[in-house]
Amino acid sequence: MANQEAHHHYHHYLVLAIILVLPLLLLVKLRPRKHGGENPPPGPWQLPVIGSLHHLVGALPHRAMRDLAHRLDAPLMLLRLGELRVVVASSAGAAREVMKTHDAAFATRPRTATIRALTRDGLGVAFAPHGAHWREIRKLCVTELLGARRVRSLRGSREAEAASLVASVVASLAASASEPVNVSTLLATYVTDAVVRAVVGDRIGDLRDEFLDRLDEGVKVAAGFSLADLFPSSRLARAFSGAARRAEAHSREMSRLMDGIIAEHRERKRTAGAGDDDRDLLDVLLRIQADGGLRAPLDIGTIRAVITDLFGAGSETSATTLQWAMAELMRSPAALRRAQAEVRGALPGESRVREEVLPELRYLHLVIKETLRLHPAVPLLLPRECTEPQSMLGHDVPKGAMVLVNAWAIGRDTASWGVDAEEFRPERFEEAGGGAAAADFRGADFELVPFGAGRRMCPGITFGLAVMELALASLLFHFDWELPGGAGGLDMAEALGITARRKSDLWLHATVHVPL
């Protein structure tokens, strides 16, 4: 639902921007464009005022940008979206320039009108500009919240939610064994509940659904560009755009809900006394705030922002990846059989999947890796901003330009992955010869960047993989799966949004193989 509404809002803004061309020509005084050098990256032809926007209407942005880059033979491409100059990196080489060679110059985030409104209460790790505050918050996330030790400590909650996922499938079969199961809904619920328990515990009760609705609304508000984002100097654009007002309203509602959850945690701590251990990540944040262990202020607004980041990054991306993994396995019977045989062979006589066996499931890891290559949850990595003029791949990138890395295009680039780059084939990572086949997604290899790289790389990889691996292993261990209409009838279309979820839910027939 969130992605469908995001799709509506995104195209609404693009169409409205084009409709407003003539009035804006008369009423908008465009700022003089300062060129960052004599040789900017190539780009498609432009229209007055809206620039390159018309090239993106009616298509998913990551696909439209990949097609434009191919047409122009431009691994580094310059678009003008309204007043914004946007540089798009669509190859491993271009991504390396952005996230390694010139990483320091591209380490900050642009502050659009919508993002400013969404983050008015505080800045977490996702959208904070590069600087002392961001470094302290990222260090906090890496060392205290999302490190391997902390992720291991949350194993019990993940295993409990995986058992609930399996029980939900069994309950659906008990209600009607002949009907397919909505795997998309069950996976989204599993991931959401696993993240809720890890971040704020299982004590939010009646607030849960409202809290998740507000998070859903945040995804919709942040998707795409509003008119105020595209034309920041135009009062007319700000008047026509309601995105900033919706973002401010969303921020107020999130603050209200978060304050209730934080108050409950503080009351429990006060009642339990000093001996009460950290039960979830919010407990950790409140302890660090009380201890004063950070050089940057850890005020209540920052705590709210960090919690929101953890929810947004942890739930939406993992659920998206799991849905695509199951869909691809349904279209690849040999891969499905091999993955199931591996999981079941590693757990003879067991009644459930234990996390300690996951490191042994090598092929399962390759399935997730191949899914991340073809379907990065965030196809256009969160935008960066060029803080100083840079020269890259023979072109000049101007100061102030927004920079997007097209992780989706890079993962399907035939120059890196060969003629079968569009095919789901986990075995490619077992083949000799090095190159992209040996690539990992932890930031050193730029052929595969679903989590980004460099200073702005996602700090939650370990947590996300633990959530995904346990769920996928559990579904393959306990059930046999079939498509209702055969592999040829599976819709693989993507929805529009910050994340590229499936456009339609995944419905599958399930048969119990190992009872819970």
C-alpha positions in Angstrom: 0.0 0.0 0.0 2.8 2.4 0.9 4.6 1.9 -2.4 1.3 2.2 -4.4 0.6 5.6 -2.8 4.2 6.6 -3.2 3.9 5.8 -6.9 0.8 8.0 -7.1 2.5 10.9 -5.3 5.7 10.6 -7.4 4.0 10.9 -10.8 1.6 13.5 -9.4 4.6 15.7 -8.7 6.2 15.1 -12.1 3.1 15.7 -14.1 2.3 18.8 -12.0 5.8 20.1 -12.6 5.4 19.8 -16.4 1.9 21.5 -16.2 3.5 24.4 -14.4 6.2 25.1 -17.1 4.6 28.2 -18.6 3.7 29.9 -15.3 7.1 29.1 -13.8 8.8 30.5 -16.9 7.2 33.8 -16.0 7.2 33.7 -12.3 10.3 31.7 -11.2 13.6 33.4 -11.4 16.1 30.6 -11.7 19.3 31.0 -9.9 22.3 31.4 -12.2 23.9 28.0 -12.7 27.5 27.8 -11.7 29.3 25.2 -13.7 31.8 23.1 -11.7 34.1 22.8 -14.7 34.5 22.9 -18.5 33.5 19.2 -19.0 30.4 18.2 -17.1 29.1 14.6 -17.5 26.9 14.0 -20.5 23.1 14.1 -20.1 19.9 13.8 -22.1 18.3 16.8 -23.8 16.4 19.2 -21.5 13.3 21.3 -21.5 13.1 24.8 -20.1 12.6 24.9 -16.3 11.8 21.2 -15.8 15.1 20.1 -17.3 15.3 16.3 -17.6 12.2 15.5 -15.6 10.2 14.4 -18.7 12.6 11.5 -19.2 11.5 10.0 -15.9 7.7 10.3 -16.3 6.0 6.9 -16.5 9.0 4.8 -15.6 10.7 3.6 -12.4 13.5 6.0 -11.8 16.3 3.4 -11.5 15.2 1.8 -14.7 14.8 5.1 -16.6 18.2 6.3 -15.4 19.9 3.0 -16.4 18.3 3.2 -19.9 19.4 6.8 -20.3 23.0 5.9 -19.2 23.1 3.1 -21.8 21.7 5.3 -24.5 24.3 8.0 -23.8 27.1 5.5 -23.0 27.5 7.5 -19.8 28.5 5.6 -16.6 28.5 9.0 -15.1 25.5 11.1 -16.2 24.2 14.6 -15.4 20.5 15.3 -15.1 18.7 18.5 -14.3 15.5 17.9 -12.3 14.0 21.3 -12.0 16.7 23.4 -10.3 18.5 20.3 -9.0 21.7 19.1 -10.7 21.8 15.3 -10.2 24.8 13.2 -11.1 24.0 9.5 -11.5 26.7 6.7 -11.2 25.6 3.6 -13.1 28.8 1.4 -13.3 31.1 -0.2 -10.8 33.9 2.2 -11.9 31.7 5.3 -11.3 30.5 3.9 -8.0 34.1 3.5 -6.9 34.9 7.1 -7.7 31.9 8.3 -5.6 32.2 6.0 -2.6 36.0 5.4 -2.4 38.2 7.7 -4.5 36.3 10.9 -3.7 34.3 9.5 -0.7 35.1 12.5 1.6 33.7 14.9 -1.0 30.4 13.0 -1.3 29.9 12.0 2.4 27.2 14.4 3.2 23.4 14.3 2.5 21.5 16.9 0.6 18.9 18.8 2.7 15.8 19.0 0.6 12.7 20.7 1.9 11.0 17.4 2.5 14.0 15.9 4.4 14.4 19.1 6.5 10.7 18.7 7.5 11.0 15.0 8.2 14.1 15.5 10.4 13.1 18.7 12.1 13.0 17.0 15.5 16.5 15.4 15.3 19.0 13.8 13.0 19.9 10.1 13.0 22.5 8.3 11.1 20.7 8.2 7.7 20.1 11.8 6.9 22.5 13.8 9.1 25.1 15.9 7.2 28.7 14.7 7.4 30.3 16.1 10.5 31.0 15.5 14.2 27.4 14.8 15.1 27.0 12.2 12.3 30.4 10.5 13.2 29.3 10.1 16.9 25.9 8.7 16.0 27.3 6.3 13.4 29.9 5.1 16.0 27.1 4.6 18.4 25.2 2.5 15.9 28.2 0.4 14.9 29.6 -0.3 18.3 26.6 -0.3 20.6 23.4 -1.0 18.6 24.2 -3.0 15.5 27.6 -4.7 16.1 28.0 -8.5 16.0 27.9 -8.9 19.8 24.6 -6.9 20.1 23.1 -8.8 17.2 24.0 -12.1 18.8 22.4 -11.0 22.1 19.1 -10.5 20.2 19.0 -14.1 18.8 16.2 -15.2 21.1 13.8 -12.6 19.9 14.6 -13.4 16.2 14.1 -17.2 16.8 10.8 -16.5 18.5 9.6 -14.4 15.6 10.7 -17.0 13.1 8.7 -19.6 15.0 5.7 -17.2 14.8 6.3 -16.9 11.0 6.1 -20.7 10.6 3.1 -20.9 12.8 1.3 -18.3 10.7 1.9 -20.3 7.6 0.5 -23.4 9.4 -2.5 -21.4 10.5 -3.2 -20.3 7.0 -3.1 -23.9 5.8 -5.4 -25.0 8.6 -7.9 -22.4 7.5 -7.8 -23.5 3.9 -5.2 -26.0 2.7 -6.2 -25.6 -0.9 -5.7 -21.9 -1.0 -2.4 -20.2 -1.5 -0.6 -18.3 1.3 0.2 -14.6 1.1 3.9 -14.9 1.6 4.4 -11.1 1.2 2.2 -10.3 4.1 3.6 -13.0 6.4 7.2 -11.9 5.7 6.4 -8.2 6.2 4.8 -9.1 9.6 7.8 -11.3 10.6 10.4 -8.7 9.8 8.4 -5.8 11.4 7.9 -7.8 14.6 11.5 -8.9 14.7 12.7 -5.3 14.3 10.1 -4.0 16.9 11.3 -6.6 19.5 14.9 -5.8 18.8 14.5 -2.0 18.9 11.8 -1.2 21.5 10.9 -4.6 22.9 7.5 -6.3 22.8 5.9 -3.9 25.2 4.4 -1.3 22.9 1.0 -3.1 23.0 -1.8 -1.1 21.5 0.6 1.4 20.0 2.1 -1.1 17.6 -0.3 -0.8 14.7 -0.5 3.0 14.9 3.3 3.2 15.2 3.7 1.0 12.1 1.2 3.1 10.2 3.2 6.2 10.9 6.4 4.5 9.7 4.5 3.6 6.5 3.5 7.2 6.1 7.1 8.3 6.5 8.1 6.0 3.6 5.4 7.6 1.4 6.4 11.1 2.3 10.1 10.6 1.7 9.6 8.8 -1.7 10.5 10.9 -4.8 10.8 14.6 -5.0 8.2 17.2 -4.2 7.8 20.5 -6.1 9.5 22.3 -3.3 12.4 19.9 -3.5 12.7 20.4 -7.3 12.3 24.2 -7.2 13.7 25.3 -3.9 13.9 29.0 -4.8 10.3 29.2 -6.0 7.5 30.4 -3.6 5.0 29.2 -6.2 6.4 25.7 -6.0 6.3 25.7 -2.2 2.7 26.9 -2.3 1.6 24.1 -4.6 3.6 21.4 -2.7 2.1 19.9 0.4 4.9 17.5 1.0 6.7 19.6 3.6 3.5 20.1 5.5 2.8 16.4 5.4 6.3 15.7 6.5 6.0 18.1 9.5 2.7 16.5 10.5 4.3 13.1 10.3 7.2 14.2 12.4 4.9 15.5 15.1 2.9 12.3 15.2 6.1 10.2 15.4 7.3 12.3 18.2 4.1 11.8 20.1 4.1 8.1 19.7 7.8 7.8 20.5 7.5 9.8 23.6 5.0 7.3 25.0 7.3 4.4 24.3 10.3 6.2 25.8 8.3 7.1 28.9 7.3 3.4 29.4 11.0 2.3 29.1 12.1 5.0 31.6 9.4 4.0 34.1 10.4 0.4 33.9 14.0 1.2 34.4 13.1 3.4 37.4 10.9 0.7 38.9 13.4 -2.2 38.3 16.4 -0.3 39.6 20.1 -0.4 38.6 20.1 -4.2 38.1 17.8 -4.1 35.1 19.8 -5.1 32.0 19.4 -3.7 28.5 16.5 -5.6 26.9 16.4 -3.8 23.6 18.2 -1.1 21.6 16.1 1.8 23.1 17.3 0.7 26.5 20.8 1.0 25.2 20.2 4.5 23.9 18.6 5.7 27.2 21.5 4.2 29.2 24.1 6.0 27.1 22.1 9.2 27.4 22.0 8.9 31.2 25.8 8.0 31.3 26.7 10.9 29.0 29.1 8.7 27.1 28.9 10.5 23.7 30.8 13.6 22.8 27.8 14.7 20.7 24.5 15.5 22.5 22.2 12.5 22.7 19.0 14.5 23.2 15.5 13.1 22.9 15.1 14.3 19.3 18.3 12.4 18.3 17.0 9.3 20.1 13.7 9.5 18.2 15.6 9.9 14.9 17.9 7.0 15.5 15.0 4.7 16.4 13.1 5.8 13.3 16.2 5.1 11.2 16.5 1.6 12.7 12.9 0.8 11.9 13.0 2.3 8.4 16.2 0.6 7.4 15.6 -2.7 9.2 12.1 -3.5 8.3 11.4 -2.3 4.8 14.6 -3.5 3.2 14.7 -7.0 4.8 11.1 -7.7 3.9 11.7 -6.5 0.4 14.7 -8.8 -0.1 13.0 -11.8 1.4 10.0 -11.5 -0.9 12.3 -11.2 -4.0 14.3 -14.2 -2.8 11.2 -16.4 -2.5 10.0 -15.2 -5.9 13.3 -15.9 -7.6 13.5 -19.4 -6.1 10.0 -20.1 -7.4 11.2 -19.4 -10.9 14.3 -21.5 -10.4 13.3 -25.0 -9.3 16.9 -26.3 -9.3 18.0 -23.5 -7.0 15.0 -24.1 -4.7 15.7 -27.9 -4.5 19.4 -27.3 -3.7 18.7 -24.6 -1.0 16.1 -26.8 0.6 18.3 -29.9 0.6 21.1 -27.9 2.2 18.9 -26.5 5.0 17.3 -29.9 5.7 20.6 -31.7 5.5 22.1 -29.4 8.1 19.3 -30.1 10.6 18.6 -33.8 10.7 15.9 -34.7 13.2 15.4 -31.1 14.3 12.0 -29.5 14.6 13.1 -25.9 13.9 16.0 -23.9 12.5 18.6 -22.8 15.0 20.7 -19.7 14.3 24.0 -21.4 15.1 23.6 -23.6 12.0 23.2 -20.6 9.6 26.9 -20.2 9.0 27.0 -23.7 7.5 24.3 -22.8 4.9 26.7 -21.7 2.2 24.2 -22.0 -0.7 21.5 -20.1 1.2 24.0 -17.2 1.6 24.5 -17.3 -2.2 20.8 -17.1 -2.8 20.5 -14.0 -0.7 23.6 -12.5 -2.3 22.2 -13.1 -5.8 18.9 -11.6 -4.7 20.6 -8.5 -3.5 22.5 -8.3 -6.8 19.3 -8.4 -8.9 17.0 -6.7 -6.4 18.8 -4.2 -4.2 16.2 -3.1 -1.7 17.2 0.5 -2.3 17.9 0.6 -6.0 19.0 4.2 -5.9 21.2 4.5 -2.8 20.3 7.4 -0.5 21.5 10.6 -2.2 24.8 12.3 -1.5 25.9 15.9 -2.1 29.1 17.1 -3.7 30.8 19.5 -1.2 33.7 20.5 -3.5 34.1 20.5 -7.3 35.5 17.1 -8.3 37.0 15.6 -11.5 35.8 12.0 -12.1 36.1 9.7 -15.1 37.2 12.7 -17.2 34.3 14.8 -16.2 33.8 17.7 -13.8 31.1 17.3 -11.1 30.0 20.7 -9.7 29.8 21.7 -6.1 26.3 21.3 -4.7 25.2 18.6 -7.1 23.2 15.7 -5.8 24.8 12.3 -6.5 22.9 9.1 -6.9 24.5 5.6 -7.2 22.3 3.3 -9.2 22.9 0.0 -7.3 20.2 -1.7 -9.4 21.9 -0.8 -12.7 25.4 -1.8 -11.4 24.1 -5.2 -10.3 22.8 -5.9 -13.8 25.7 -4.5 -15.7 26.8 -7.0 -18.4 30.3 -5.5 -18.3 30.7 -6.9 -14.8 28.4 -9.8 -14.7 28.4 -11.2 -18.3 25.6 -11.8 -20.8 23.4 -13.6 -18.2 23.5 -10.6 -15.8 19.7 -10.5 -15.8 19.3 -14.1 -14.8 19.0 -15.4 -11.2 21.9 -17.8 -10.8 23.4 -18.1 -7.3 26.0 -20.6 -8.7 27.8 -17.7 -10.4 29.5 -16.9 -7.1 31.0 -20.4 -6.9 32.7 -20.1 -10.3 36.5 -19.7 -10.6 38.0 -16.8 -12.4 37.7 -14.0 -9.9 36.2 -10.7 -11.1 32.6 -9.9 -10.2 31.9 -13.6 -9.3 34.2 -13.1 -6.3 32.5 -9.8 -5.2 31.2 -9.3 -1.8 28.6 -6.8 -0.6 30.4 -5.4 2.4 31.9 -2.3 0.6 35.1 -3.5 -0.9 33.7 -4.6 -4.3 31.9 -2.0 -6.3 30.2 -4.4 -8.7 27.8 -5.3 -5.8 26.7 -2.4 -3.6 23.2 -3.1 -2.2 24.3 -1.6 1.2 26.5 1.2 -0.3 30.2 1.6 0.5 32.5 4.1 2.2 31.6 6.4 5.0 27.9 6.2 4.3 27.7 2.4 4.0 24.7 0.9 5.9 25.8 0.0 9.4 23.0 -2.6 9.8 24.3 -5.3 7.5 24.9 -7.9 10.3 21.4 -7.4 11.8 19.7 -7.4 8.4 21.4 -10.6 7.3 20.5 -12.4 10.5 16.8 -11.5 10.1 16.8 -12.6 6.5 18.8 -15.8 6.7 16.7 -17.1 9.6 13.4 -16.5 7.9 14.4 -17.9 4.5 16.0 -21.0 6.1 12.8 -21.5 8.2 10.5 -21.3 5.2 12.6 -23.7 3.2 13.1 -26.2 6.1 9.4 -26.5 7.2 7.6 -26.3 3.9 7.5 -27.3 0.2 6.4 -24.5 -2.0 4.7 -24.3 -5.4 3.4 -21.5 -7.6 -0.4 -21.4 -8.1 -0.1 -20.9 -11.8 3.3 -22.2 -12.7 6.6 -20.3 -13.0 5.6 -18.5 -16.2 2.7 -16.7 -14.5 4.7 -15.0 -11.8 4.6 -11.2 -11.9 8.0 -9.8 -11.2 7.1 -6.1 -11.6 8.5 -3.6 -9.1 6.6 -1.0 -7.2 7.8 2.6 -7.0 9.2 3.9 -3.8 12.4 4.4 -1.9 12.6 0.6 -1.8 11.7 -1.5 -4.8 9.2 -3.9 -3.4 7.2 -6.3 -5.5 4.3 -4.6 -7.1 1.9 -7.5 -6.4 1.9 -9.8 -3.3 3.5 -13.2 -3.6 1.0 -16.0 -3.2 2.3 -19.6 -3.0 0.9 -23.0 -2.2 2.7 -24.5 0.9 2.8 -28.1 2.1 4.2 -28.9 5.6 7.4 -30.9 5.4 8.7 -30.6 9.0 6.0 -29.8 11.6 6.9 -27.1 14.1 
